[in-house]
């Protein structure tokens, strides 16, 4: 499984983000490309310990049992529900969101596993830094595939 803490894997993701443009269309889902980038950026904030969404009751009940979905090598399901606090509803500017996400990925990768949050994931609960690294890669890969890159 690829891990965003691996420099080559982070560079691959950055290159794929660079292949997006403001007219990139989703193959599934409702977000446009700018909203998708903002969504991924908001998710980075959680992993970096810059945002602390509370855990919902469903995550508390079943999150630890479903946790491997986040970091195993099976693709995420299309049209999965998302954490309500990172559901992007307002319009976003593509170039701004693209650069913001790239910088957050680079910062997260450069900071390494030791700077990863200890705060629980809002659904899956407590994750190791390795699980976060794999899950971040998997989440970004999922959304980049959504837009054909």
N, CA, C and O of each residue as an XYZ file, in Angstrom:
596
protein
N       0.844     -1.184      0.000
C       0.000      0.000      0.000
C       0.882      1.237      0.000
O       1.864      1.309      0.739
N       0.531      2.201     -0.825
C       1.296      3.437     -0.889
C       0.999      4.297      0.331
O      -0.062      4.195      0.946
N       1.972      5.151      0.666
C       1.908      5.947      1.877
C       2.374      7.363      1.553
O       3.439      7.535      0.961
N       1.606      8.370      1.923
C       1.931      9.752      1.595
C       3.226     10.204      2.269
O       3.817     11.197      1.846
N       3.675      9.504      3.301
C       4.947      9.851      3.930
C       6.141      9.442      3.066
O       7.255      9.914      3.291
N       5.921      8.572      2.082
C       6.970      8.210      1.135
C       7.086      9.335      0.104
O       6.097      9.693     -0.536
N       8.275      9.887     -0.058
C       8.460     11.043     -0.934
C       8.015     10.766     -2.368
O       7.403     11.629     -2.997
N       8.312      9.580     -2.891
C       7.909      9.254     -4.261
C       6.390      9.205     -4.400
O       5.843      9.637     -5.414
N       5.719      8.685     -3.391
C       4.262      8.606     -3.434
C       3.648     10.002     -3.334
O       2.652     10.291     -3.998
N       4.232     10.863     -2.511
C       3.742     12.243     -2.401
C       3.955     12.985     -3.721
O       3.076     13.722     -4.168
N       5.113     12.793     -4.340
C       5.392     13.442     -5.629
C       4.420     12.967     -6.707
O       3.978     13.757     -7.541
N       4.091     11.675     -6.687
C       3.116     11.137     -7.648
C       1.775     11.846     -7.495
O       1.161     12.241     -8.486
N       1.322     12.006     -6.255
C       0.046     12.685     -5.995
C       0.108     14.135     -6.473
O      -0.827     14.613     -7.116
N       1.187     14.831     -6.170
C       1.342     16.231     -6.597
C       1.289     16.325     -8.120
O       0.627     17.210     -8.663
N       1.980     15.422     -8.810
C       1.960     15.423    -10.281
C       0.560     15.181    -10.823
O       0.165     15.784    -11.820
N      -0.186     14.307    -10.176
C      -1.558     14.047    -10.609
C      -2.447     15.268    -10.373
O      -3.311     15.576    -11.193
N      -2.237     15.954     -9.266
C      -2.987     17.189     -9.009
C      -2.667     18.213    -10.093
O      -3.554     18.933    -10.553
N      -1.401     18.278    -10.500
C      -1.000     19.211    -11.555
C      -1.638     18.882    -12.903
O      -1.695     19.740    -13.785
N      -2.114     17.656    -13.070
C      -2.787     17.269    -14.311
C      -4.265     17.653    -14.335
O      -4.934     17.490    -15.356
N      -4.773     18.160    -13.216
C      -6.147     18.655    -13.181
C      -6.198     20.045    -13.802
O      -5.192     20.754    -13.844
N      -7.377     20.428    -14.282
C      -7.597     21.812    -14.695
C      -8.997     22.217    -14.264
O      -9.787     21.380    -13.827
N      -9.295     23.484    -14.388
C     -10.558     24.008    -13.864
C     -11.786     23.405    -14.551
O     -12.895     23.498    -14.024
N     -11.602     22.797    -15.705
C     -12.741     22.179    -16.392
C     -12.771     20.653    -16.250
O     -13.580     19.991    -16.900
N     -11.899     20.089    -15.408
C     -11.923     18.641    -15.155
C     -13.287     18.249    -14.597
O     -13.807     18.900    -13.691
N     -13.854     17.189    -15.141
C     -15.204     16.739    -14.757
C     -15.124     15.440    -13.953
O     -14.290     14.582    -14.241
N     -15.989     15.296    -12.946
C     -15.985     14.062    -12.161
C     -16.606     12.896    -12.930
O     -17.529     13.079    -13.723
N     -16.087     11.710    -12.681
C     -16.668     10.498    -13.253
C     -17.798      9.975    -12.366
O     -18.585      9.130    -12.791
N     -17.874     10.475    -11.145
C     -18.960     10.191    -10.218
C     -18.995     11.309     -9.189
O     -18.048     12.089     -9.080
N     -20.072     11.388     -8.443
C     -20.200     12.354     -7.359
C     -20.689     13.714     -7.810
O     -20.904     13.956     -8.997
N     -20.862     14.605     -6.833
C     -21.482     15.898     -7.069
C     -20.501     17.069     -7.015
O     -20.829     18.157     -7.488
N     -19.314     16.874     -6.454
C     -18.375     17.983     -6.308
C     -17.746     18.344     -7.644
O     -17.446     17.473     -8.460
N     -17.550     19.652     -7.857
C     -16.714     20.054     -8.988
C     -15.260     19.952     -8.540
O     -14.988     19.661     -7.375
N     -14.334     20.188     -9.449
C     -12.916     19.955     -9.157
C     -12.396     20.874     -8.059
O     -11.598     20.435     -7.232
N     -12.817     22.120     -8.023
C     -12.353     23.049     -6.984
C     -12.862     22.624     -5.606
O     -12.128     22.700     -4.620
N     -14.116     22.179     -5.539
C     -14.666     21.705     -4.265
C     -13.962     20.435     -3.811
O     -13.717     20.258     -2.618
N     -13.635     19.551     -4.745
C     -12.917     18.329     -4.398
C     -11.563     18.666     -3.788
O     -11.175     18.076     -2.780
N     -10.837     19.613     -4.392
C      -9.537     20.016     -3.864
C      -9.691     20.610     -2.464
O      -8.889     20.319     -1.576
N     -10.710     21.435     -2.264
C     -10.961     22.031     -0.952
C     -11.324     20.947      0.073
O     -10.910     21.020      1.230
N     -12.087     19.958     -0.350
C     -12.448     18.829      0.517
C     -11.189     18.079      0.950
O     -11.014     17.781      2.132
N     -10.322     17.777     -0.002
C      -9.085     17.058      0.322
C      -8.193     17.895      1.232
O      -7.534     17.362      2.125
N      -8.173     19.186      1.008
C      -7.395     20.092      1.844
C      -7.939     20.109      3.279
O      -7.165     20.117      4.235
N      -9.241     20.116      3.423
C      -9.862     20.075      4.749
C      -9.554     18.760      5.456
O      -9.377     18.732      6.674
N      -9.492     17.676      4.695
C      -9.136     16.386      5.277
C      -7.686     16.391      5.741
O      -7.364     15.820      6.783
N      -6.806     17.038      4.967
C      -5.406     17.181      5.384
C      -5.327     17.905      6.726
O      -4.512     17.551      7.577
N      -6.175     18.917      6.914
C      -6.171     19.659      8.173
C      -6.438     18.743      9.363
O      -5.856     18.931     10.431
N      -7.305     17.765      9.189
C      -7.594     16.816     10.266
C      -6.347     15.987     10.566
O      -5.960     15.847     11.726
N      -5.724     15.443      9.539
C      -4.541     14.590      9.725
C      -3.363     15.370     10.303
O      -2.528     14.809     11.013
N      -3.302     16.666      9.996
C      -2.204     17.495     10.481
C      -2.459     18.039     11.885
O      -1.587     18.681     12.471
N      -3.644     17.786     12.420
C      -3.962     18.281     13.752
C      -4.358     19.743     13.761
O      -4.215     20.421     14.778
N      -4.860     20.239     12.625
C      -5.308     21.632     12.531
C      -6.827     21.755     12.625
O      -7.352     22.865     12.716
N      -7.529     20.640     12.604
C      -8.988     20.613     12.727
C      -9.352     19.384     13.554
O      -8.702     18.343     13.456
N     -10.385     19.515     14.360
C     -10.739     18.454     15.297
C     -12.237     18.167     15.285
O     -12.927     18.428     16.271
N     -12.747     17.629     14.165
C     -14.182     17.322     14.150
C     -14.516     16.270     15.203
O     -13.734     15.353     15.455
N     -15.671     16.418     15.801
C     -16.077     15.460     16.836
C     -16.498     14.140     16.192
O     -16.849     14.080     15.014
N     -16.451     13.108     16.991
C     -16.848     11.783     16.522
C     -18.357     11.650     16.594
O     -18.985     12.020     17.587
N     -18.925     11.116     15.526
C     -20.356     10.842     15.501
C     -20.661      9.521     16.185
O     -19.768      8.703     16.404
N     -21.911      9.322     16.515
C     -22.310      8.114     17.232
C     -22.048      6.847     16.420
O     -21.687      5.814     16.984
N     -22.229      6.922     15.082
C     -22.000      5.740     14.249
C     -20.520      5.344     14.262
O     -20.186      4.164     14.364
N     -19.652      6.331     14.159
C     -18.219      6.058     14.227
C     -17.803      5.472     15.552
O     -16.963      4.574     15.605
N     -18.387      5.974     16.624
C     -18.078      5.444     17.956
C     -18.502      3.978     18.048
O     -17.811      3.163     18.659
N     -19.651      3.648     17.433
C     -20.158      2.269     17.499
C     -19.383      1.295     16.617
O     -19.024      0.203     17.058
N     -19.123      1.693     15.364
C     -18.549      0.717     14.425
C     -17.219      1.142     13.806
O     -16.617      0.374     13.055
N     -16.756      2.346     14.109
C     -15.553      2.873     13.475
C     -14.338      1.975     13.586
O     -13.620      1.780     12.606
N     -14.096      1.424     14.776
C     -12.887      0.608     14.941
C     -12.960     -0.694     14.132
O     -11.929     -1.246     13.747
N     -14.159     -1.174     13.881
C     -14.306     -2.399     13.093
C     -14.147     -2.116     11.596
O     -13.683     -2.966     10.837
N     -14.538     -0.917     11.191
C     -14.448     -0.523      9.777
C     -13.109      0.129      9.440
O     -12.831      0.399      8.271
N     -12.287      0.381     10.437
C     -11.040      1.124     10.275
C     -10.162      0.652      9.112
O      -9.622      1.503      8.405
N      -9.987     -0.644      8.874
C      -9.125     -1.074      7.763
C      -9.550     -0.551      6.388
O      -8.725     -0.482      5.477
N     -10.816     -0.185      6.227
C     -11.283      0.394      4.956
C     -10.442      1.618      4.608
O     -10.186      1.890      3.435
N     -10.015      2.354      5.632
C      -9.275      3.596      5.441
C      -7.859      3.379      4.916
O      -7.353      4.210      4.162
N      -7.215      2.292      5.296
C      -5.797      2.138      4.957
C      -5.432      0.817      4.280
O      -4.248      0.555      4.066
N      -6.409     -0.021      3.937
C      -6.055     -1.241      3.217
C      -5.907     -0.933      1.717
O      -6.105      0.205      1.293
N      -5.562     -1.943      0.928
C      -5.278     -1.700     -0.494
C      -6.507     -1.816     -1.399
O      -6.372     -1.792     -2.622
N      -7.692     -1.941     -0.820
C      -8.918     -1.981     -1.624
C      -9.395     -0.553     -1.880
O      -9.386      0.269     -0.964
N      -9.811     -0.243     -3.110
C     -10.280      1.117     -3.410
C     -11.491      1.510     -2.564
O     -12.309      0.667     -2.196
N     -11.587      2.789     -2.268
C     -12.764      3.303     -1.574
C     -13.971      3.221     -2.500
O     -13.840      3.348     -3.717
N     -15.130      3.009     -1.923
C     -16.358      2.942     -2.708
C     -16.718      4.329     -3.237
O     -16.508      5.336     -2.561
N     -17.254      4.366     -4.438
C     -17.732      5.628     -4.994
C     -18.926      6.117     -4.178
O     -19.700      5.327     -3.638
N     -19.051      7.437     -4.106
C     -20.187      8.087     -3.449
C     -20.347      7.704     -1.974
O     -21.461      7.660     -1.452
N     -19.211      7.424     -1.307
C     -19.262      7.191      0.139
C     -19.690      8.475      0.836
O     -19.471      9.568      0.315
N     -20.285      8.351      1.985
C     -20.601      9.551      2.755
C     -19.295     10.115      3.305
O     -18.288      9.415      3.412
N     -19.341     11.400      3.650
C     -18.133     12.054      4.132
C     -18.375     12.676      5.497
O     -19.511     12.763      5.963
N     -17.311     13.100      6.119
C     -17.377     13.789      7.397
C     -18.097     15.122      7.153
O     -17.664     15.902      6.305
N     -19.171     15.392      7.872
C     -19.951     16.605      7.589
C     -19.136     17.902      7.589
O     -19.430     18.804      6.805
N     -18.133     18.013      8.439
C     -17.372     19.265      8.514
C     -16.471     19.505      7.307
O     -15.982     20.619      7.119
N     -16.243     18.479      6.488
C     -15.407     18.678      5.296
C     -16.205     18.495      4.004
O     -15.636     18.292      2.931
N     -17.502     18.569      4.125
C     -18.378     18.589      2.955
C     -18.393     20.037      2.461
O     -18.852     20.931      3.172
N     -17.902     20.266      1.270
C     -17.736     21.616      0.732
C     -18.974     21.982     -0.084
O     -19.286     21.332     -1.081
N     -19.668     23.022      0.347
C     -20.896     23.436     -0.319
C     -20.742     24.749     -1.085
O     -21.407     24.954     -2.101
N     -19.875     25.633     -0.608
C     -19.730     26.932     -1.261
C     -18.741     26.849     -2.429
O     -17.915     25.938     -2.496
N     -18.840     27.794     -3.325
C     -17.973     27.823     -4.504
C     -16.523     28.088     -4.100
O     -16.259     28.838     -3.160
N     -15.602     27.475     -4.809
C     -14.177     27.622     -4.544
C     -13.460     27.994     -5.836
O     -13.953     27.721     -6.931
N     -12.302     28.613     -5.700
C     -11.493     29.015     -6.847
C     -10.440     27.935     -7.098
O      -9.651     27.617     -6.208
N     -10.427     27.377     -8.301
C      -9.614     26.211     -8.622
C      -8.130     26.402     -8.307
O      -7.563     25.613     -7.551
N      -7.500     27.411     -8.859
C      -6.047     27.573     -8.688
C      -5.670     27.755     -7.221
O      -4.659     27.220     -6.766
N      -6.477     28.505     -6.486
C      -6.217     28.712     -5.056
C      -6.265     27.387     -4.314
O      -5.367     27.081     -3.530
N      -7.309     26.597     -4.557
C      -7.477     25.311     -3.864
C      -6.398     24.316     -4.279
O      -5.921     23.536     -3.455
N      -6.020     24.341     -5.532
C      -4.976     23.444     -6.025
C      -3.659     23.715     -5.299
O      -3.017     22.784     -4.813
N      -3.261     24.965     -5.225
C      -1.993     25.317     -4.570
C      -2.050     25.050     -3.070
O      -1.075     24.585     -2.479
N      -3.195     25.345     -2.456
C      -3.357     25.108     -1.021
C      -3.187     23.622     -0.694
O      -2.483     23.266      0.251
N      -3.835     22.761     -1.480
C      -3.729     21.324     -1.230
C      -2.306     20.832     -1.445
O      -1.790     20.063     -0.635
N      -1.677     21.258     -2.508
C      -0.295     20.819     -2.767
C       0.623     21.202     -1.613
O       1.453     20.398     -1.189
N       0.482     22.410     -1.108
C       1.325     22.855      0.006
C       1.062     22.030      1.263
O       1.998     21.690      1.986
N      -0.195     21.708      1.527
C      -0.515     20.903      2.706
C       0.054     19.492      2.585
O       0.548     18.936      3.566
N      -0.012     18.916      1.401
C       0.556     17.576      1.194
C       2.057     17.613      1.415
O       2.605     16.755      2.108
N       2.722     18.594      0.836
C       4.176     18.712      1.002
C       4.555     18.932      2.460
O       5.513     18.332      2.949
N       3.822     19.774      3.150
C       4.104     20.021      4.569
C       3.902     18.751      5.376
O       4.746     18.402      6.202
N       2.794     18.056      5.148
C       2.496     16.816      5.868
C       3.588     15.779      5.614
O       4.065     15.130      6.545
N       3.977     15.628      4.356
C       5.004     14.657      3.990
C       6.347     15.039      4.613
O       7.041     14.186      5.168
N       6.710     16.305      4.522
C       7.990     16.761      5.068
C       8.046     16.684      6.587
O       9.102     16.404      7.154
N       6.923     16.929      7.248
C       6.888     16.843      8.713
C       7.071     15.416      9.206
O       7.568     15.186     10.309
N       6.669     14.474      8.388
C       6.837     13.068      8.727
C       5.827     12.542      9.727
O       5.007     13.289     10.260
N       5.901     11.244      9.972
C       4.933     10.581     10.849
C       4.885     11.146     12.270
O       3.834     11.131     12.911
N       6.015     11.640     12.756
C       6.055     12.124     14.137
C       5.184     13.362     14.369
O       4.830     13.657     15.510
N       4.834     14.090     13.300
C       3.996     15.290     13.443
C       2.530     15.028     13.095
O       1.714     15.949     13.082
N       2.209     13.786     12.819
C       0.837     13.412     12.495
C      -0.032     13.559     13.747
O       0.454     13.382     14.864
N      -1.284     13.875     13.567
C      -2.182     14.085     14.709
C      -2.328     12.833     15.565
O      -2.231     11.707     15.077
N      -2.561     13.058     16.836
C      -2.942     11.976     17.751
C      -4.446     11.993     17.997
O      -4.994     11.094     18.635
N      -5.106     13.033     17.479
C      -6.555     13.158     17.639
C      -7.238     12.068     16.812
O      -6.805     11.802     15.690
N      -8.271     11.444     17.319
C      -8.922     10.370     16.563
C      -9.598     10.866     15.287
O     -10.103     11.987     15.225
N      -9.594     10.012     14.286
C     -10.350     10.266     13.064
C     -11.826     10.336     13.461
O     -12.265      9.558     14.308
N     -12.598     11.247     12.870
C     -13.993     11.411     13.298
C     -14.877     10.182     13.125
O     -15.894     10.059     13.808
N     -14.510      9.271     12.227
C     -15.294      8.048     12.078
C     -14.524      6.836     12.582
O     -15.049      6.059     13.379
N     -13.279      6.663     12.127
C     -12.521      5.443     12.399
C     -11.854      5.416     13.776
O     -11.453      4.349     14.240
N     -11.733      6.550     14.423
C     -11.124      6.591     15.752
C      -9.618      6.699     15.692
O      -9.063      7.256     14.744
N      -8.959      6.168     16.699
C      -7.512      6.276     16.846
C      -6.804      5.569     15.696
O      -7.091      4.411     15.394
N      -5.872      6.282     15.056
C      -5.065      5.735     13.967
C      -3.593      5.948     14.272
O      -3.217      6.941     14.897
N      -2.763      5.016     13.832
C      -1.322      5.223     13.926
C      -0.904      6.182     12.811
O      -1.673      6.425     11.882
N       0.289      6.717     12.899
C       0.762      7.604     11.830
C       0.885      6.834     10.511
O       0.649      7.407      9.448
N       1.243      5.569     10.558
C       1.317      4.770      9.329
C      -0.066      4.599      8.714
O      -0.216      4.686      7.495
N      -1.070      4.360      9.539
C      -2.439      4.252      9.034
C      -2.906      5.574      8.438
O      -3.573      5.577      7.404
N      -2.569      6.696      9.069
C      -2.887      8.012      8.516
C      -2.190      8.197      7.170
O      -2.811      8.654      6.210
N      -0.912      7.847      7.091
C      -0.158      8.019      5.841
C      -0.761      7.228      4.695
O      -0.882      7.739      3.582
N      -1.135      5.997      4.956
C      -1.775      5.163      3.934
C      -3.168      5.688      3.604
O      -3.559      5.735      2.438
N      -3.913      6.082      4.629
C      -5.271      6.574      4.429
C      -5.306      7.888      3.665
O      -6.182      8.096      2.825
N      -4.363      8.773      3.949
C      -4.291     10.043      3.220
C      -3.999      9.766      1.747
O      -4.638     10.344      0.868
N      -3.038      8.886      1.476
C      -2.740      8.541      0.082
C      -4.001      7.976     -0.579
O      -4.367      8.389     -1.680
N      -4.651      7.046      0.088
C      -5.821      6.376     -0.479
C      -6.950      7.368     -0.747
O      -7.617      7.283     -1.778
N      -7.167      8.300      0.168
C      -8.215      9.306      0.000
C      -7.909     10.206     -1.192
O      -8.790     10.470     -2.010
N      -6.672     10.675     -1.296
C      -6.288     11.526     -2.426
C      -6.392     10.757     -3.743
O      -6.905     11.278     -4.734
N      -5.904      9.514     -3.747
C      -5.977      8.674     -4.942
C      -7.432      8.495     -5.394
O      -7.734      8.574     -6.585
N      -8.314      8.257     -4.444
C      -9.740      8.081     -4.724
C     -10.306      9.309     -5.448
O     -10.987      9.180     -6.465
N     -10.020     10.485     -4.920
C     -10.578     11.697     -5.516
C      -9.884     12.077     -6.821
O     -10.519     12.652     -7.705
N      -8.618     11.774     -6.956
C      -7.957     12.048     -8.235
C      -8.481     11.109     -9.324
O      -8.644     11.524    -10.471
N      -8.742      9.862     -8.975
C      -9.371      8.930     -9.921
C     -10.782      9.419    -10.281
O     -11.233      9.260    -11.416
N     -11.464     10.007     -9.308
C     -12.797     10.554     -9.549
C     -12.762     11.558    -10.712
O     -13.727     11.686    -11.466
N     -11.630     12.264    -10.841
C     -11.481     13.280    -11.875
C     -10.551     12.825    -13.010
O     -10.062     13.641    -13.791
N     -10.321     11.527    -13.082
C      -9.619     10.944    -14.241
C      -8.120     11.165    -14.296
O      -7.519     11.046    -15.364
N      -7.496     11.490    -13.152
C      -6.029     11.626    -13.153
C      -5.392     10.691    -12.151
O      -4.168     10.670    -12.017
